[in-house]
Amino acid sequence: MPKDQFPEAYEPAPELSELFRQYHEACEPPEAGANFMPVLWEKIEARQTVFTVFGRSSKALVTCALAASLMMGIYVAMPGKHINPFYTVSYVEALAVDQALQTAEYSEPVHADSLVDAQDAEFELL
């Protein structure tokens, strides 16, 4: 872009120069010394105390959730008494048991007391 065609592009805007001047006056210049970086980090860390408390509590919560997940995973993976036979039987075995239950004869236990009562009821009717 030639300077002849757009001279305003190469000249600094007076409003921008004024803004930079006001900014420079408003901000105190940093001290360029041996303690500049340690002091700067102290100021940054002082502002972040609220965020560190939140960060610590969230890290503790995530750690507890991870530990609980691992414990539940180990419990589920361990073979033992908590295994339901419904989930360990194959489809063919389940069909065989079902077929055996369907073909079994129906029987009901008979009690002696009920027979005596039935005989007494027959004698009363006669």
MDAnalysis code that builds the backbone (N, CA, C; Angstrom):
import MDAnalysis as mda
import numpy as np

u = mda.Universe.empty(378, n_residues=126, atom_resindex=np.repeat(np.arange(126), 3), trajectory=True)
u.add_TopologyAttr("name", ["N", "CA", "C"] * 126)
u.add_TopologyAttr("resid", np.arange(1, 127))
u.add_TopologyAttr("resname", ["MET", "PRO", "LYS", "ASP", "GLN", "PHE", "PRO", "GLU", "ALA", "TYR", "GLU", "PRO", "ALA", "PRO", "GLU", "LEU", "SER", "GLU", "LEU", "PHE", "ARG", "GLN", "TYR", "HIS", "GLU", "ALA", "CYS", "GLU", "PRO", "PRO", "GLU", "ALA", "GLY", "ALA", "ASN", "PHE", "MET", "PRO", "VAL", "LEU", "TRP", "GLU", "LYS", "ILE", "GLU", "ALA", "ARG", "GLN", "THR", "VAL", "PHE", "THR", "VAL", "PHE", "GLY", "ARG", "SER", "SER", "LYS", "ALA", "LEU", "VAL", "THR", "CYS", "ALA", "LEU", "ALA", "ALA", "SER", "LEU", "MET", "MET", "GLY", "ILE", "TYR", "VAL", "ALA", "MET", "PRO", "GLY", "LYS", "HIS", "ILE", "ASN", "PRO", "PHE", "TYR", "THR", "VAL", "SER", "TYR", "VAL", "GLU", "ALA", "LEU", "ALA", "VAL", "ASP", "GLN", "ALA", "LEU", "GLN", "THR", "ALA", "GLU", "TYR", "SER", "GLU", "PRO", "VAL", "HIS", "ALA", "ASP", "SER", "LEU", "VAL", "ASP", "ALA", "GLN", "ASP", "ALA", "GLU", "PHE", "GLU", "LEU", "LEU"])
u.atoms.positions = np.array([
    [0.851, -1.157, 0.000],
    [0.000, 0.000, 0.000],
    [0.908, 1.235, 0.000],
    [0.844, 2.000, -1.045],
    [1.705, 3.182, -1.126],
    [1.256, 4.279, -0.169],
    [2.218, 4.997, 0.332],
    [1.958, 6.069, 1.287],
    [1.227, 7.233, 0.633],
    [1.384, 7.384, -0.673],
    [0.759, 8.505, -1.381],
    [-0.764, 8.348, -1.437],
    [-1.244, 7.126, -1.561],
    [-2.685, 6.925, -1.718],
    [-3.432, 7.048, -0.392],
    [-2.873, 6.555, 0.687],
    [-3.543, 6.577, 1.986],
    [-2.627, 7.185, 3.046],
    [-2.471, 8.481, 3.067],
    [-1.564, 9.091, 4.050],
    [-2.089, 8.985, 5.481],
    [-3.430, 8.913, 5.649],
    [-3.984, 8.846, 7.013],
    [-3.669, 7.516, 7.682],
    [-3.370, 6.479, 6.897],
    [-3.042, 5.191, 7.469],
    [-1.665, 5.207, 8.125],
    [-0.788, 6.076, 7.674],
    [0.562, 6.126, 8.222],
    [0.717, 7.158, 9.321],
    [-0.242, 8.026, 9.490],
    [-0.173, 9.037, 10.539],
    [-0.863, 8.505, 11.785],
    [-0.274, 8.676, 12.946],
    [-0.929, 8.196, 14.165],
    [-2.189, 9.018, 14.444],
    [-3.221, 8.359, 14.872],
    [-4.471, 9.040, 15.198],
    [-4.295, 9.807, 16.497],
    [-4.727, 11.053, 16.542],
    [-4.533, 11.842, 17.777],
    [-5.338, 11.273, 18.946],
    [-6.512, 10.681, 18.681],
    [-7.316, 10.110, 19.771],
    [-6.597, 8.910, 20.397],
    [-5.978, 8.097, 19.547],
    [-5.262, 6.930, 20.047],
    [-4.029, 7.351, 20.843],
    [-3.335, 8.339, 20.365],
    [-2.159, 8.838, 21.095],
    [-2.568, 9.398, 22.449],
    [-3.702, 10.104, 22.487],
    [-4.199, 10.652, 23.754],
    [-4.596, 9.532, 24.712],
    [-5.221, 8.467, 24.187],
    [-5.609, 7.330, 25.014],
    [-4.381, 6.647, 25.624],
    [-3.345, 6.453, 24.828],
    [-2.114, 5.849, 25.342],
    [-1.455, 6.721, 26.398],
    [-1.490, 8.018, 26.222],
    [-0.905, 8.949, 27.185],
    [-1.663, 8.878, 28.512],
    [-3.012, 8.855, 28.451],
    [-3.807, 8.776, 29.671],
    [-3.593, 7.441, 30.393],
    [-3.457, 6.403, 29.620],
    [-3.196, 5.089, 30.214],
    [-1.849, 5.078, 30.930],
    [-0.845, 5.659, 30.325],
    [0.489, 5.707, 30.925],
    [0.474, 6.527, 32.209],
    [-0.315, 7.593, 32.234],
    [-0.401, 8.414, 33.446],
    [-1.175, 7.681, 34.553],
    [-2.190, 6.891, 34.176],
    [-3.018, 6.206, 35.175],
    [-2.291, 5.038, 35.823],
    [-1.446, 4.381, 35.079],
    [-0.741, 3.215, 35.615],
    [0.621, 3.626, 36.131],
    [0.932, 3.069, 37.310],
    [2.258, 3.351, 37.839],
    [3.277, 2.466, 37.136],
    [4.403, 2.969, 36.822],
    [5.409, 2.151, 36.126],
    [5.947, 1.074, 37.067],
    [6.170, -0.120, 36.550],
    [6.700, -1.193, 37.401],
    [8.137, -0.913, 37.791],
    [8.454, -1.393, 38.977],
    [9.820, -1.229, 39.450],
    [10.683, -2.324, 38.836],
    [11.665, -1.949, 38.135],
    [12.555, -2.917, 37.504],
    [13.734, -3.160, 38.443],
    [13.553, -4.112, 39.344],
    [14.595, -4.422, 40.306],
    [14.764, -5.916, 40.443],
    [15.537, -6.306, 41.430],
    [15.820, -7.724, 41.640],
    [14.592, -8.465, 42.186],
    [13.724, -7.763, 42.901],
    [12.544, -8.394, 43.500],
    [11.285, -8.227, 42.655],
    [11.419, -7.843, 41.422],
    [10.243, -7.580, 40.588],
    [9.381, -8.831, 40.398],
    [9.971, -9.926, 39.978],
    [9.208, -11.145, 39.718],
    [8.645, -11.766, 41.000],
    [9.399, -11.878, 42.098],
    [8.796, -12.434, 43.321],
    [7.626, -11.604, 43.835],
    [7.741, -10.295, 43.774],
    [6.648, -9.433, 44.226],
    [5.435, -9.587, 43.311],
    [5.683, -9.689, 42.021],
    [4.602, -9.873, 41.060],
    [3.867, -11.198, 41.314],
    [4.615, -12.275, 41.586],
    [3.985, -13.571, 41.864],
    [3.229, -13.549, 43.186],
    [3.713, -12.817, 44.176],
    [2.985, -12.687, 45.439],
    [1.640, -12.007, 45.221],
    [1.620, -10.984, 44.380],
    [0.360, -10.286, 44.086],
    [-0.607, -11.214, 43.345],
    [-0.090, -11.970, 42.407],
    [-0.943, -12.892, 41.643],
    [-1.508, -13.974, 42.557],
    [-0.674, -14.559, 43.412],
    [-1.130, -15.618, 44.305],
    [-2.100, -15.104, 45.359],
    [-1.945, -13.858, 45.776],
    [-2.873, -13.282, 46.750],
    [-4.270, -13.148, 46.149],
    [-4.362, -12.864, 44.881],
    [-5.666, -12.737, 44.220],
    [-6.307, -14.094, 43.952],
    [-5.532, -15.145, 43.926],
    [-6.051, -16.465, 43.566],
    [-6.372, -17.348, 44.766],
    [-6.426, -16.806, 45.978],
    [-6.686, -17.644, 47.149],
    [-8.081, -18.250, 47.106],
    [-9.058, -17.508, 46.628],
    [-10.424, -18.040, 46.545],
    [-10.467, -19.196, 45.565],
    [-9.790, -19.048, 44.463],
    [-9.800, -20.095, 43.449],
    [-9.020, -21.327, 43.899],
    [-8.010, -21.162, 44.742],
    [-7.256, -22.331, 45.208],
    [-8.095, -23.165, 46.173],
    [-8.921, -22.517, 47.005],
    [-9.797, -23.270, 47.910],
    [-10.794, -24.081, 47.093],
    [-11.381, -23.476, 46.079],
    [-12.319, -24.181, 45.206],
    [-11.602, -25.299, 44.456],
    [-10.392, -25.027, 44.004],
    [-9.625, -26.038, 43.285],
    [-9.278, -27.227, 44.160],
    [-8.897, -26.959, 45.391],
    [-8.555, -28.048, 46.309],
    [-9.774, -28.905, 46.625],
    [-10.898, -28.251, 46.875],
    [-12.102, -29.032, 47.191],
    [-12.573, -29.831, 45.985],
    [-12.468, -29.273, 44.802],
    [-12.881, -30.029, 43.610],
    [-11.919, -31.192, 43.343],
    [-10.644, -31.004, 43.585],
    [-9.690, -32.108, 43.419],
    [-9.962, -33.219, 44.430],
    [-10.307, -32.852, 45.664],
    [-10.625, -33.854, 46.677],
    [-11.894, -34.614, 46.291],
    [-12.876, -33.919, 45.772],
    [-14.125, -34.574, 45.354],
    [-13.879, -35.536, 44.193],
    [-13.061, -35.130, 43.244],
    [-12.738, -36.006, 42.117],
    [-11.966, -37.232, 42.591],
    [-11.067, -37.048, 43.534],
    [-10.308, -38.176, 44.075],
    [-11.224, -39.164, 44.795],
    [-12.172, -38.655, 45.578],
    [-13.127, -39.546, 46.267],
    [-14.002, -40.288, 45.264],
    [-14.434, -39.610, 44.210],
    [-15.256, -40.262, 43.191],
    [-14.469, -41.354, 42.473],
    [-13.211, -41.092, 42.202],
    [-12.367, -42.093, 41.552],
    [-12.174, -43.308, 42.456],
    [-11.922, -43.062, 43.736],
    [-11.737, -44.172, 44.670],
    [-13.015, -45.001, 44.792],
    [-14.169, -44.346, 44.860],
    [-15.444, -45.079, 44.946],
    [-15.687, -45.887, 43.679],
    [-15.359, -45.324, 42.533],
    [-15.533, -46.045, 41.267],
    [-14.636, -47.275, 41.210],
    [-13.409, -47.133, 41.648],
    [-12.500, -48.278, 41.663],
    [-12.987, -49.367, 42.609],
    [-13.468, -48.978, 43.781],
    [-13.952, -49.965, 44.737],
    [-15.177, -50.696, 44.195],
    [-16.089, -49.979, 43.563],
    [-17.267, -50.634, 42.988],
    [-16.877, -51.543, 41.828],
    [-15.912, -51.129, 41.032],
    [-15.453, -51.960, 39.930],
    [-14.812, -53.245, 40.410],
    [-14.024, -53.158, 41.459],
    [-13.393, -54.357, 42.023],
    [-14.453, -55.270, 42.617],
    [-15.453, -54.707, 43.286],
    [-16.514, -55.520, 43.880],
    [-17.302, -56.264, 42.801],
    [-17.589, -55.593, 41.719],
    [-18.351, -56.227, 40.642],
    [-17.511, -57.284, 39.939],
    [-16.212, -57.065, 39.815],
    [-15.351, -57.992, 39.088],
    [-15.017, -59.247, 39.892],
    [-15.139, -59.188, 41.213],
    [-14.784, -60.342, 42.046],
    [-15.874, -61.405, 41.974],
    [-15.494, -62.658, 41.710],
    [-16.500, -63.718, 41.767],
    [-16.794, -64.051, 43.223],
    [-18.024, -64.371, 43.501],
    [-18.351, -64.690, 44.882],
    [-19.818, -64.987, 45.041],
    [-20.319, -64.735, 46.237],
    [-21.688, -65.064, 46.575],
    [-22.697, -64.112, 45.942],
    [-22.272, -62.970, 45.513],
    [-23.212, -61.987, 44.998],
    [-23.639, -62.250, 43.558],
    [-23.160, -63.331, 42.942],
    [-23.516, -63.624, 41.559],
    [-24.883, -64.305, 41.533],
    [-25.771, -63.783, 40.760],
    [-27.107, -64.330, 40.620],
    [-27.069, -65.473, 39.611],
    [-27.640, -66.640, 39.926],
    [-27.595, -67.756, 38.982],
    [-28.352, -67.456, 37.693],
    [-29.260, -66.519, 37.742],
    [-29.997, -66.143, 36.535],
    [-29.048, -65.671, 35.438],
    [-27.971, -64.988, 35.824],
    [-27.041, -64.448, 34.837],
    [-25.951, -65.437, 34.431],
    [-25.820, -66.535, 35.144],
    [-24.759, -67.486, 34.833],
    [-25.251, -68.697, 34.053],
    [-26.562, -68.876, 33.944],
    [-27.128, -70.026, 33.238],
    [-27.216, -69.684, 31.756],
    [-26.861, -70.672, 30.924],
    [-26.948, -70.433, 29.480],
    [-28.402, -70.518, 29.029],
    [-28.661, -70.099, 27.832],
    [-30.015, -70.085, 27.292],
    [-30.567, -71.505, 27.166],
    [-29.741, -72.432, 26.721],
    [-30.174, -73.825, 26.557],
    [-30.514, -74.436, 27.913],
    [-29.704, -74.165, 28.933],
    [-29.985, -74.688, 30.260],
    [-31.280, -74.115, 30.820],
    [-31.509, -72.827, 30.599],
    [-32.742, -72.204, 31.070],
    [-33.956, -72.807, 30.384],
    [-33.861, -73.091, 29.098],
    [-34.967, -73.734, 28.385],
    [-35.218, -75.143, 28.915],
    [-34.170, -75.873, 29.228],
    [-34.324, -77.232, 29.751],
    [-35.021, -77.207, 31.105],
    [-34.662, -76.291, 31.963],
    [-35.300, -76.189, 33.282],
    [-36.757, -75.788, 33.111],
    [-37.034, -74.874, 32.212],
    [-38.411, -74.441, 31.980],
    [-39.258, -75.591, 31.443],
    [-38.709, -76.349, 30.524],
    [-39.427, -77.493, 29.965],
    [-39.707, -78.538, 31.039],
    [-38.763, -78.778, 31.918],
    [-38.949, -79.742, 32.998],
    [-40.040, -79.277, 33.951],
    [-40.101, -77.985, 34.220],
    [-41.143, -77.474, 35.105],
    [-42.515, -77.566, 34.468],
    [-42.600, -77.383, 33.169],
    [-43.893, -77.438, 32.490],
    [-44.423, -78.875, 32.387],
    [-43.541, -79.846, 32.267],
    [-43.987, -81.236, 32.119],
    [-44.177, -81.940, 33.457],
    [-43.814, -81.332, 34.535],
    [-43.979, -81.962, 35.848],
    [-45.463, -82.053, 36.173],
    [-45.838, -83.138, 36.828],
    [-47.232, -83.328, 37.203],
    [-47.555, -82.431, 38.383],
    [-48.767, -81.978, 38.364],
    [-49.219, -81.106, 39.438],
    [-49.669, -81.964, 40.612],
    [-49.148, -81.682, 41.752],
    [-49.572, -82.415, 42.946],
    [-49.678, -81.439, 44.095],
    [-50.613, -81.715, 44.936],
    [-50.820, -80.852, 46.087],
    [-50.732, -81.720, 47.336],
    [-50.034, -81.269, 48.333],
    [-49.931, -82.086, 49.545],
    [-51.286, -82.201, 50.234],
    [-51.560, -83.393, 50.747],
    [-52.830, -83.655, 51.428],
    [-52.543, -83.797, 52.913],
    [-53.319, -83.141, 53.700],
    [-53.155, -83.211, 55.146],
    [-54.244, -84.107, 55.733],
    [-53.940, -84.839, 56.778],
    [-54.878, -85.755, 57.419],
    [-56.054, -85.004, 58.021],
    [-55.825, -83.821, 58.515],
    [-56.901, -83.038, 59.121],
    [-57.983, -82.707, 58.095],
    [-57.566, -82.395, 56.891],
    [-58.546, -82.049, 55.871],
    [-59.382, -83.259, 55.466],
    [-58.812, -84.484, 55.497],
    [-59.569, -85.698, 55.177],
    [-60.625, -85.987, 56.244],
    [-60.272, -85.803, 57.485],
    [-61.209, -86.054, 58.575],
    [-62.367, -85.075, 58.486],
    [-62.054, -83.813, 58.197],
    [-63.109, -82.815, 58.077],
    [-64.032, -83.134, 56.910],
    [-63.460, -83.613, 55.810],
    [-64.273, -83.957, 54.648],
    [-65.187, -85.150, 54.949],
    [-64.700, -86.143, 55.689],
    [-65.521, -87.308, 56.035],
    [-66.641, -86.908, 56.994],
    [-66.355, -86.020, 57.934],
    [-67.392, -85.560, 58.857],
    [-68.472, -84.806, 58.106],
    [-68.063, -84.037, 57.125],
    [-69.049, -83.290, 56.349],
    [-69.931, -84.233, 55.537],
    [-69.400, -85.356, 55.054],
    [-70.187, -86.324, 54.274],
    [-71.189, -87.029, 55.177],
    [-70.790, -87.361, 56.404],
    [-71.689, -88.047, 57.298],
    [-72.840, -87.149, 57.728],
    [-72.591, -85.883, 57.843],
    [-73.650, -84.967, 58.252],
    [-74.683, -84.823, 57.133],
    [-74.206, -84.913, 55.880],
    [-75.123, -84.764, 54.774],
    [-76.051, -85.970, 54.641],
    [-75.612, -87.153, 55.029],
    [-76.421, -88.372, 54.887],
    [-77.465, -88.426, 55.886],
])
